[in-house]
Amino acid sequence: MDQSKQPSKESVRQWLRTQIEQRRPPPSPQQIRRELGWDLVKLEKGTLAQR
């Protein structure tokens, strides 16, 4: 008989994590800017321009 092999628990967990991550909406543009530090660059440029 041909029996199908059951996937490992870790591979199922990885698959489930991937599925859950794909369902999340992308972060807001403001959150992306904050994480990339773009707001800090704007502040530095603003203080340099004032000098």
N, C-alpha and C positions, 0 to 999 in steps of 0.2 A: 504494500500500500504506500501511496505517496502522502506523507504527512507534511503539512506546512510548519515551518519553524516559527515559534513565537518570538517576537522581538524582545530584546533585553529591556529591563525596566529603565535603564539610563537612556536608551534610544527613544523610548516612549516619552520620557520626561523632556528630552531635548525637543522632540517634535511638538509637544504640548506648549513649551515655552515659545517656540517659533510661532505657533498658531496664535497664542495670546498676544505676542508683540505685534503681529500683523493687524490685529483688530484695533489697536490704539490709534487715535487720531494723532497726526503730527503735532509737535509742540508749536506754540504760537511764535510768530516772528520776534516778538519781544523776548521770549524765553531763549530763543536761538541766539539773538544778539548778546544777551546777558552771559550765556555760557561761553560764547566765543570771545568775550571781552571787548566787543565793538563799542559799547558805551564808554569804556575806559579810554579808548582811542579818541573818541569824540571829545571827551573831557580834556585830554592832553592837548589836542589840537586847539581847543578853545582857549586854554590857558597860554599856549605858545603864541596864539594870534593876538592876545591882549598885551603881550610884552612889548 
